Amino acid sequence: MNMTYYLVNGSPRKKSSTAKLLDSIAEGITDTDENAEVEIIDLYDLDYKGCKSCFHCKRIDGKFYGTCPIKDDLNELLPKLWDSDALVIASPIYFGNITGEARSFIERLVFPKLVYGGKSLLDSKPTAMVYTMNANKEISDEIYSKSIFESVDGVMKYAFGSVESLKVYDTYQFNDYSLYENYIFDEKDKRRVLEEEFPKDLEKAYKLGVKLVEGVI
Ligand SMILES: Cc1cc2nc3c(=O)[nH]c(=O)nc-3n(C[C@H](O)[C@H](O)[C@H](O)COP(=O)(O)O)c2cc1C
């Protein structure tokens, strides 16, 4: 049977840094396993909300135990992700966290399989988080490491048994920096990072795709 991989884009932009990194991961996967089935999911195309705290997923002997009863665009998608062979979630950092859509999505993805004080209901599989941001590595390490990366990675690791995270710093945010008000970012510095560093990030993403297939995460 063909292996299935889901790559989830938590950015509203479909052609920007986050999406390009997912495309590289997809390429790494399909170059390693030509029969792999890879699906990229744009969260901003879907209509859904976060967990509503109904606890049907935890109700002993309940009809919805271990699943989510909410009927929206995640209803048919979540079981496919739970049953997939590997999963990647990518998100820009917005105000020091993953995007609201990515956060709500992770609540719906993980909470039904979370057992208070016990093991996750899911079988282990390779997973990865990709974070893109304006911040450079130094600022990101200082501000976001504990507050976001460790907590989101920790949730994924609890649910799926493994997680690798790729952080991509100092991304090129505007198509044309001269058009938008901004007093911190220097277009030349940003361009240098885009031309010299971002290709290396894409290469890391490609290798991450290879690792997902090889199951070495
Ligand atoms: C609403 C909003 C909030 C943002 N907040 C942060 C932030 O707190 N820290 C940061 O480093 N970058 C922040 N950014 C920049 C994005 O994380 C960065 O441009 C990212 O690479 C965007 O990914 P995309 O181009 O794939 O959409 C913010 C961008 C937006 C639109």
The ligand as an SDF file (V2000), in Angstrom:
LIG
                    3D

 31 33  0  0  0  0  0  0  0  0999 V2000
   -0.0970   39.3350   11.8330 C   0  0  0  0  0  0  0  0  0  0  0  0
    1.3790   39.0310   11.7780 C   0  0  0  0  0  0  0  0  0  0  0  0
    2.0900   38.9010   12.9640 C   0  0  0  0  0  0  0  0  0  0  0  0
    3.4460   38.5860   12.9370 C   0  0  0  0  0  0  0  0  0  0  0  0
    4.1240   38.4390   14.1200 N   0  0  0  0  0  0  0  0  0  0  0  0
    5.4210   38.0520   14.1090 C   0  0  0  0  0  0  0  0  0  0  0  0
    6.1210   37.8340   15.3240 C   0  0  0  0  0  0  0  0  0  0  0  0
    5.5900   37.9800   16.4270 O   0  0  0  0  0  0  0  0  0  0  0  0
    7.4230   37.4410   15.2520 N   0  0  0  0  0  0  0  0  0  0  0  0
    8.0640   37.2440   14.0610 C   0  0  0  0  0  0  0  0  0  0  0  0
    9.2360   36.8800   14.0870 O   0  0  0  0  0  0  0  0  0  0  0  0
    7.4180   37.4270   12.8910 N   0  0  0  0  0  0  0  0  0  0  0  0
    6.1190   37.8270   12.8860 C   0  0  0  0  0  0  0  0  0  0  0  0
    5.4470   37.9890   11.6850 N   0  0  0  0  0  0  0  0  0  0  0  0
    6.1420   37.7160   10.4180 C   0  0  0  0  0  0  0  0  0  0  0  0
    5.8690   36.3290    9.8620 C   0  0  0  0  0  0  0  0  0  0  0  0
    6.0280   35.3230   10.8450 O   0  0  0  0  0  0  0  0  0  0  0  0
    6.8320   36.0010    8.7300 C   0  0  0  0  0  0  0  0  0  0  0  0
    6.7400   36.9860    7.7440 O   0  0  0  0  0  0  0  0  0  0  0  0
    6.5500   34.6330    8.1510 C   0  0  0  0  0  0  0  0  0  0  0  0
    7.6590   34.1600    7.4430 O   0  0  0  0  0  0  0  0  0  0  0  0
    5.3360   34.6490    7.2310 C   0  0  0  0  0  0  0  0  0  0  0  0
    5.2220   33.4170    6.5660 O   0  0  0  0  0  0  0  0  0  0  0  0
    4.5450   33.3550    5.0990 P   0  0  0  0  0  0  0  0  0  0  0  0
    5.2640   34.3940    4.2840 O   0  0  0  0  0  0  0  0  0  0  0  0
    4.7750   31.9850    4.6350 O   0  0  0  0  0  0  0  0  0  0  0  0
    3.1080   33.6810    5.2940 O   0  0  0  0  0  0  0  0  0  0  0  0
    4.1040   38.3710   11.6880 C   0  0  0  0  0  0  0  0  0  0  0  0
    3.3690   38.5110   10.4820 C   0  0  0  0  0  0  0  0  0  0  0  0
    2.0220   38.8490   10.5250 C   0  0  0  0  0  0  0  0  0  0  0  0
    1.2390   38.9880    9.2330 C   0  0  0  0  0  0  0  0  0  0  0  0
  1  2  1  0
  2  3  1  0
  2 30  2  0
  3  4  2  0
  4  5  1  0
  4 28  1  0
  5  6  2  0
  6  7  1  0
  6 13  1  0
  7  8  2  0
  7  9  1  0
  9 10  1  0
 10 11  2  0
 10 12  1  0
 12 13  2  0
 13 14  1  0
 14 15  1  0
 14 28  1  0
 15 16  1  0
 16 17  1  0
 16 18  1  0
 18 19  1  0
 18 20  1  0
 20 21  1  0
 20 22  1  0
 22 23  1  0
 23 24  1  0
 24 25  2  0
 24 26  1  0
 24 27  1  0
 28 29  2  0
 29 30  1  0
 30 31  1  0
M  END
$$$$
